[in-house]
Amino acid sequence: MLLSRFARSTVISRAFYSTEAPASLSAGEKHIYQKLTEALSPHKLQVADVSGGCGSMYAIDIAAKKFEGTSIVKQHRMVNEVLKEEIKGMHGLQLKTSAK
């Protein structure tokens, strides 16, 4: 079920993009979505709580022009910097970044 929720959000996000968080996101997912949107202006963003709903692990797929010309390590550091306070309360983070 957790994977299917992430897969479903991926399909929806590819169909259209909005700077407003999708209504189907949980409070924790919306918080992360909004922080990343404000800081990095992504053209693609999916956030999914993959911990079973407790908010201890998230899967994030983000693509932003701000990542152009930077290594994947640098891209991950940029996301980690934006979410540094939230990461303190997480057990894990699955992160996929891209400039495209």
Beta strands, then each sheet from edge to edge (+ up, - down):
strand 1: 44-49
strand 2: 57-63
strand 3: 92-98
sheet 1: 1+ 2- 3-
end
